[in-house]
């Protein structure tokens, strides 16, 4: 019975993280055309770090698919893979990096790798293939990803150092 309670609680928290990602990326977003500033990857990274890379992948994929449908867009599988890979790579690297590294170092490396793979590589490739963006135009996505990496790292560290937040998420 305890296992069912834990899995129900975990699914509930993951559903809330999906909803937060949708709101952060679709509603609380600043768009300049091909570059969007939002914190939609923050809940995805949190899911990957706290619940593991599989959960991060699922939260990223489902948030992107549901958000696309709610916004009236068709689901683009390569962009969905980019969103999902942020949770996968961030969570996987968080688990595999040595615990001897300080919290900030592990977070920074995990978040940088996640954004390089998901945002810079996969999503830029998708924008080039499906929408014809030139590589020179897509280069503007790099500073955006670096800024979001810094913001996500700081916010994740604040969340992870807050015992009340982590107790509510991991209870």
C-alpha positions in Angstrom: 0.0 0.0 0.0 2.8 2.4 0.8 4.3 1.9 -2.7 1.0 3.0 -4.3 0.9 6.1 -2.1 4.4 7.0 -3.1 3.8 6.4 -6.8 0.5 8.4 -6.7 2.3 11.2 -5.0 5.2 11.1 -7.5 2.8 11.1 -10.5 1.0 14.1 -8.9 4.2 16.1 -8.5 5.3 15.2 -12.0 1.9 16.4 -13.3 2.3 19.6 -11.5 5.8 20.0 -13.0 4.3 19.5 -16.4 1.7 22.1 -15.8 4.3 24.5 -14.5 6.5 24.0 -17.6 3.5 24.7 -19.8 2.7 27.9 -18.0 6.3 29.0 -17.8 6.9 28.4 -21.5 3.6 29.4 -23.1 2.2 32.1 -20.8 5.2 33.6 -19.0 7.3 33.9 -22.1 9.0 36.7 -24.0 9.4 36.0 -27.7 11.5 37.8 -30.2 10.6 35.7 -33.2 13.0 32.8 -33.3 14.3 33.3 -29.7 12.1 32.8 -26.6 13.0 33.7 -23.1 11.1 31.5 -20.6 11.6 29.3 -17.7 9.8 26.3 -19.2 12.9 24.1 -18.8 13.2 24.7 -15.0 10.4 22.2 -14.0 11.8 19.7 -16.6 15.3 20.0 -15.1 13.9 19.7 -11.5 12.1 16.5 -12.5 15.2 15.0 -14.0 17.4 15.9 -11.0 14.9 14.9 -8.3 13.1 11.9 -9.9 15.7 10.7 -12.4 16.4 11.1 -16.1 13.3 9.1 -17.2 11.0 11.4 -15.3 12.7 14.4 -16.7 12.4 13.1 -20.2 8.6 12.4 -19.6 8.0 15.8 -18.1 9.8 17.6 -21.0 8.0 15.6 -23.7 4.5 15.8 -22.2 4.8 19.5 -21.4 5.9 20.2 -25.0 3.2 18.1 -26.6 0.4 19.4 -24.4 1.6 23.0 -24.7 1.7 22.7 -28.5 -1.8 21.4 -28.6 -3.1 24.1 -26.2 -1.3 26.8 -28.4 -2.9 25.3 -31.5 0.4 24.0 -33.0 1.1 20.7 -34.5 3.5 18.5 -32.4 7.0 18.6 -33.9 8.7 15.4 -32.8 12.2 16.8 -33.1 11.4 19.9 -31.0 9.6 17.6 -28.5 12.8 15.4 -28.4 14.8 18.6 -27.6 12.5 19.5 -24.7 12.6 15.9 -23.4 16.3 15.6 -23.7 16.8 18.6 -21.4 15.3 16.5 -18.6 17.0 13.3 -19.7 20.5 14.8 -20.0 20.2 17.0 -16.9 19.0 14.2 -14.8 21.4 11.6 -16.1 24.4 13.9 -15.7 23.3 14.9 -12.2 23.2 11.1 -11.3 26.6 10.3 -12.9 28.7 13.2 -11.8 30.7 12.5 -8.6 29.0 13.5 -5.4 32.4 15.0 -4.3 31.6 18.0 -6.5 29.9 20.8 -4.8 26.2 21.3 -5.4 26.7 24.4 -7.6 29.2 22.6 -9.7 27.1 19.5 -10.3 24.1 21.7 -11.1 26.0 24.0 -13.5 27.5 21.0 -15.4 24.1 19.2 -15.6 22.2 22.3 -16.7 24.8 23.4 -19.3 24.9 19.9 -20.9 21.1 19.7 -20.9 20.8 23.1 -22.7 23.6 22.4 -25.1 22.0 19.1 -26.2 18.3 20.0 -26.0 18.2 23.8 -26.8 21.3 24.5 -28.9 21.7 21.2 -30.8 18.4 19.4 -31.2 16.0 22.4 -31.2 18.2 24.4 -33.6 18.5 21.4 -35.9 14.7 21.1 -35.8 14.2 24.8 -36.6 16.7 24.5 -39.5 15.1 21.3 -40.9 11.4 22.0 -40.5 11.2 25.8 -40.7 14.3 26.7 -42.9 16.1 29.0 -40.4 19.6 29.8 -41.5 22.4 28.6 -39.3 23.6 32.2 -38.9 20.2 33.2 -37.5 20.2 30.2 -35.2 23.5 31.4 -33.7 21.5 33.9 -31.7 20.0 31.0 -29.8 23.4 30.4 -28.1 23.4 33.5 -25.9 19.8 32.8 -25.0 20.7 29.3 -23.9 23.6 30.6 -21.9 21.4 33.1 -20.1 18.7 30.5 -19.4 21.4 28.1 -18.1 22.6 30.7 -15.6 19.1 31.5 -14.5 18.0 27.9 -14.2 21.2 27.0 -12.3 20.6 29.7 -9.7 16.9 28.9 -9.3 17.5 25.2 -9.0 20.2 25.7 -6.4 17.8 27.9 -4.4 15.0 25.3 -4.7 17.4 22.4 -3.7 18.7 24.3 -0.7 15.2 25.0 0.5 14.4 22.1 2.8 10.7 22.8 2.8 10.5 22.7 -1.0 12.5 19.5 -1.3 10.5 17.8 1.5 7.3 18.6 -0.3 8.6 17.3 -3.6 10.4 14.2 -2.4 8.2 13.2 0.7 
